[in-house]
Amino acid sequence: MRTEDVLAAIATGLWRWDNASGTFSLDAEAARLLGLPAEPVRLSEAAVRSRFHPVDWNEIGSVVNLAVAEETLAESRLRIMDEHGRVIRTVRSRSKPLVEGTGHQLVGTLQEVAGQAPDAASRTPVTGDWRRSREAFLLDAGRALAEARSTAEVLRVAASLSMPGFSPDGLAVFGVAGDRLTIIGHHGQSQDDEGPFASMSLDTDYPAAEVVRTGRAIYLPSPEEYLRRFPVTWPLARRFGRRSWAFVPLVVAGRTMGAWMAAFKHPVAFTPDERSVLTTVARMLAQALARAGVAESERELSLGLQRTMMPVLGPGIPGIRVAARYVPTGGGLQVGGDWYDVIRLPGGASRPGGDGGGAGRIALVIGDVQGHDVRAAGLMGQLRIALRAYASEGHRPDAVLSRASRFLYGITDGDDGESENGPRFATCLYLEVDLETGTVDIARAGHPDPAVRMHDGTVLLRPTAGGLPLGIDPDTDYPTTRLTLDPGETLMICTDGLLETGGHDLDSGWERVRKLLESHDGEDLEQLADTLVEAVHGPGSHHTTGPLADRREDDIAVLLLSRRPAGTVRETPRRTLMTIAQAEPERIAEAREQMRQLLHDWADGDQLDSAVLMVSEMVTNVLVHTDGDALLVAEVACGGGTSRRLRVEVSDTSDELPHKRHPGEMASSGRGLVLMEMLAHAWGVDPRGEGKSIWFELDEPGTTEGCCG
């Protein structure tokens, strides 16, 4: 009896699908099952497709592709429809793919599913609710795995996946190290259970090892099948009490990087649909692990670069406290051009042009090389070394920055040093601190100004003279500004990332930082540094965004320095000092702002406005009527009892004393002394050895708690 006759007797038909030519060959029984005359026939793909339910036909492609990839049988249930679109029966197909070059043929059987109503096919594994659940599961799994940023997160996501209808209770991810199989992570087993699998030769007769060697999945639906195929390692798996196992390759860019094991306490038949889900999850898992591995390598590289390029503050320097933070931007390798440095300088007597005395000195440096890439980090490292070398030679701050600018200009004067916006440059702030006197000499190259928190919590932004950023013009000069840091005061220098991150500009960002500095007690610098960074990068920063529509994210570097008081901090006056040069009349606005910051808690707002007006008049008179610069010194001190007194002096080098005039209504000048006589409680003009000083005083009305603090 022929094979076809035997199969026809049990209602089983034969079919062949030639994928290359797009034709189907059916025997008589297969044709009958498809609702055609019971005779052998050769049909086009379109003619056969019209006999299947559209949903089921779409499933055939994925089932066949999975079978071709795994070299297994393609199994599915299919609904057969008549010419009117009604389901007349459900058939089960079992086929073997035969790969021929780039195409394949599918040879198999069709058999009617006995005792199943036609509408019941909507509840078979390839259609209906299970299919919709599977698609929803894969979407959720893909989203969760895509968001995982580390290997540990990927493993946690994999362990939490609840597969529709056949969730595993044990998972393991195997990797490859040379010729050894290793465990990357597992779930459902204790830590002690991983011992035998932690480092296994790839030649071992173990399913995961074979999957890595061949790149093909292994499905073991029963303990008997496991024992039959892998008798050597079956004792290792038997003690876990599982009933079914799936070992699926983890493939990235055509390379098998490991294997994924899903183990079940209940029997699983591993139908094509279940294998399809497992294979899809394995592909997503492999991609997620690869991304996590790259991200972890980048983070390790970033940390290594930071450890190499950022200074170690080391043991405390006598008389001061120092704290610093560096936070890279979130993109790329998380490295950029921001840096800070603390440099011990040679003694005062050894510096060319020094005034002797041998007082200890240090230099504080903070800067920002344009860009957030490896090139920026490399330039930053070179520039930091150059600055340290120039400082160690004993050069003054202006000379250090001039040499550094020429150095950066030289190494970026070419294609290798250019970014998309032109040649690279760097902003920088260089401060030389005398630890004995507290004097700070500052040279600035296009960088944000420093800020000082006084012992009573008052915070002043200290305007400083400056030049172009480093590397733009090799002949740029960098003037020096001097200020004094009293015991108990804290100096803060930072890069613009601290100010502008979160959608802020420099002004609104500075107001945010000022409030943080004022609210802190100034004692624990490490805590203050953490507070500043947390305000920018912490959860609260997302609720206090700045005015800019596009949130500008940048690296952050911040350095804090505080002078230790010799004993109990006495109530020292608040004081600010600044020089306004003849060539910089625009800095008169900075002088007015300094007064407002100094008198931020003054009780009488009208007196504050009067003080600002008089300062503006005094400085303007110097710039208009003399050839020299104006030196402004203002301080708030106890005036007796619990009241406070403001004293402001403006000095210049001219010997010509001012005279009180009586200007007419239309006069544009001559009112300075008249205003002081009207608004100040006391004022005067004092001749000096070289030049003169004009001053005024204001007494705050009422009382203030603690007088000066």
C-alpha positions, 0 to 999 in steps of 0.5 A: 500500500502506498504511503499516500493511501495510508495517510489518506486513511487517517485523514492526513494529507501531504503538502510541499511549499516551494518558497522560491517559486511561490507554489504549493503541491497538494495531494488529494487529502490535503486538497480536500482539507483545504476545501478543494476537490479531492485530487492532487493539485499544484496551486499558486501561493495566492490561491492557497492563502485565500483558504486560510484565515488571514490571522493564521496565515500571518503566523505561518511566516514567523513559525517557519522562520523560527523553524529554519533558524533552529532546524526544527519542525514548524508546527501550527494550527490553521483555520480553513475558510470557504469561499464565503469567509466562513471557518469550515475546519481547523487543521494541524500542520507539521512541516520540515524546512529544507533549506536550499541556498537562499530559499527553502521548501516546506514539506509536511502534513495537514491533519484535521483537529478532531472534535474541535468546533470551528469557532474554537480555533480562535482560542488556539495558541497562535491566535486570540487572547494568547496571541494578544497577550504575547504581543503585549508582553513582548512590547513591555519586555522590550521597553523594560530591557531598553531602559535598563542601564547596567547588567544588574538592572538587565538581570532584574528586569529579566527575572521579573518578566512574566511570560504569558502562560508559561513563566519560568521559575528559574533563570540564568545568563551565561557568558563566555570568557576565553574558552570558559563558560561563566555565569553573569547572573541568575534568579531562582537559585541561591548563591551557593548553587552557582558553584559548579557552573561558575567556570565551566569549559566550553567542551563540557557536555552541558546544554548552555555550553553546546548552545554557545558552541553551535549557536542553536537553541536547545529545548528539553521538555522533560527530565527524561529528555535532559537525561538522554541528551546530557547524561553527564551533567544531568545530576547537576540539574536534577537537584533543582526539581525542574520539569522543563528547560530552554537554553537559547543563544544570546546573539549580537551582530551575528556573534554568540555572546552567551546563553540564556536558560529558562527553567520550569517546574511544570512541563512545557511542550515548547510549541513553536509559539512558546519557542518564538517568545523565548527566542524573541526575549533572548534577542532583546536580552542579548541587545540589552546586555550588550548595551549595558556592557558598553555603558559600564565600560564607558563608565569605568573609562570615565571614572579612570579618566577622572581619577587620573585627571582630577587632583587628590586634595590629600591631607589638610593644608594648615589654616584652610579647608578645601572641598571639591566636586566634579560631575560629568554630563550624562552623555557619551563617555561622561567625560568633558573639559571641566577641571579643578586643581589645588597647587602648593606654591613655592615660598614667597621669597623664592618667587620672582618679584615676591615680597619675601616673608616665606608665607605659605601659598597655594593656587586654586585653578578651575577651568572648562575646555570647550566640548564634552568628548574625549578630545576635550578631556585630553586637552584638559589634561594637557592644559592642567599639567601646563598650568601646574608647571607654570605655577610651580615655577613661581609665576604671577597669576597673570603670567601663568594664564598668559603662558597657558593661553599661548600653550593651548593656542599652540596645541590647537592651531590645526585641524586636530584641535578644532571642534564643529564651532572652530578652534578649541578654547578654555575658560579659566580662573586662577587664584593665588592664596596667601595662607597667612594674610588671606590675600587672594590674587585672581586672574580670569580668562572668560570664566565666571567670577568667584563668590565669597560667603562671609561669616554672617552668611552674606554672599557677594559675587566678586567681580574681577578683571579678566581677558579672553578665554585661553587659546583664542589670542596668544598675546592676550593680557590677564589683569590681576584683581586682589581681594582679602579672605578673612577667617571664617569666610568661604570662597567658591569658584565653579564652572558655568555648568553649576549655574546654567544646568536646568534651563538657567542662564548665568543670572538666574543660576547665580541666584539659585546658588546664592540662596544655597550658600546663604542658607548653609552654616558654612561649617561643613564644606563637604556637605555644602559641596554636596548640597550645591550638586544636589540642587542642580542634579537632584530630583528637586532641580526638575521642579525649579527649572530656569527660564531657558526653553532648552535645558542646557546640560553641562559638566560641573566643577566646583571648588570651595575654600575656607580660612580656619579662624585662629580661635573664636570668630569675632564679629568682623565687619562685612567688607567689599573692595573693588577697583574700577579702571578708567577704561572700564566705566561699565563696571560702575554697574557692578559697583552698584550691585556690590552695594546691594549685595552687601546691604541685602539685609539693611532695614531701611530700603530708602537708605540702601537706594541712597547708598547705591546712588552716592557710590555711583556718583563718587565713582563716576566723579573719579572717572570723569574728573581724574586720570586714575582708577577708582578704588572702592572700599565699603564695610558694614560694622557695629556703630555702637550698641546694637546698631550698624554703620555703613562706611564707604570710601572711594580713593583715587590718585589725584591731588585735586580736592572736590568742591561743592557746587550749586548747579542750576536746574539744567546742569548735568553734573556738580551734584555729587557733594550736594547729594552726600550732604543731603543723604549721608549722616556723615561725609568728608574728603581726606587728602592722602600721601598720593591722592585723596579719599572721599567717604560717607557713613550711614547709620541703620535705623532701629536695632538689628540682632547681633549687630554685625551678624 
